Amino acid sequence: MGARTAYEKAIELDPSYAKSYNGYGNLLGQAFQDFAGARAAYEKAIELDPSGSLAYNGYGNLLADHFQDYAGARAAYEKAIDVDSSYLASYSGYGNILADHFKDYVTARTIYQKAIEFDPSDARIQHNYGNLLADHFQDFSCARDTYQKAIQVRPMDATVYNDLDNLLADHFQDFAGASIAYKKALELKPNDPFFLFNYDAFLLDMGDRQEGLKCLRSATRAEESFRSLLPPEVQQLLYDGM
């Protein structure tokens, strides 16, 4: 019996059990990309058990990611936190949506801080908090410390190294530290065109034309659209170096 069939049977046997609908919604959205079905399942779970934070959180994620209903997602995250203030996943989604879609950076900062207070080991929230501090508060020192905390918890996450290296190079002129972080990001994801492109720009700024062009060629091979984004003088360098 497959998971979908099992959930459908559980619902048939006890149509009043909210957790079955919540699990069914997770499965439909994540495994089958049946977003309308997942939405109906979450809504049924919430109807049956309005005190269940898991369903509100899943519903918020679904509304934000697949229906672009950011107001609905915001309300779902707020309800999830209201019924269970210790459920960290809701803080992450809520903080992200406040910053990305409502430009409410002050409240987003408070939400991330509250989540970190509950669990300082949540690397995802540490990373998001670092991005918020760097991008919208220009608190680069705290952002650097926050990225480093995220790396301590999740040392295999290349995206944190990528954000750290940009910060170190652009705002601290710590080029040695930035170089280490760039190389670590590429060690973890050697073919990522965004990481290659960032490292290329860094190398060219540092005057390492040969290695910079090597990275740039790798980036444009991996993602051809990057070529059109390059300044004309860099495109010419790339052409000359072929």
C-alpha positions, 0 to 999 in steps of 0.5 A: 500500500502506497502512502497516498492510498494509506492516507486516503484509507485513514481518512475513510476510516476516521474522517474526523481525524485532523492529522490524517488530512495534514499528512495527506496535504503534505504528501499531495503538495510535496510528492504529487504537486497536487496543490489544489488537493493539498490546499483542500486537505489543509483546510479540512485539517484546520476545520477539524482542529483549529489548534493544530500548528502543523496544518497552519504552517503547511497551509502557509507554505503552500499559499506562499510558494504555489498560490502567491497568496501572501496575505493568506500565508501571513495569516496562516503563519500568525495563527500557527504561532498563536496556537504554538509559540514554540513551533520554529518552522512557522517563525522561519516562513513568517519572517521570510514573508514579512521581509520578502513580500511586505517589506516589514523588516522590523517585525521580521527581525523580531520574529527571527530573533524570537526563533533564535532565542528558542533554538540558536542551533537552527541554521536556516533561521540564522542564515535568513537573519544574517541576510536581513541584517546585511540587506536591510539594516546594514548591520554587517558585523552582526550579519557576519557573526550570524552567518558564521553561527549558521556555518557552525551548525550546518557546515555543508550549506554552500549558500551560507558560505556564498553570502559570507564571502560576498559580505567579507569582500564587499564590506570588510575588505577581508579578501583572504577570508572571502577567498576561503569562503568562496572556495568552500562554497565551490568545494560543496557545489563546484558546478553552481553557476552563481557561485562560479560567477561570484568567484569570477568577479572576486578574482577579476577584482583581485587582478587574477585575470587567468583564474577569473576567466576560467571561472567565468567560462565555467559559469557561462557554460553552466548557465548561458544566460549569464553571458548577456548580463556581463559588462561589455568589457568583461564579455570582450575579455571572455571572448579574447580568452577563448 
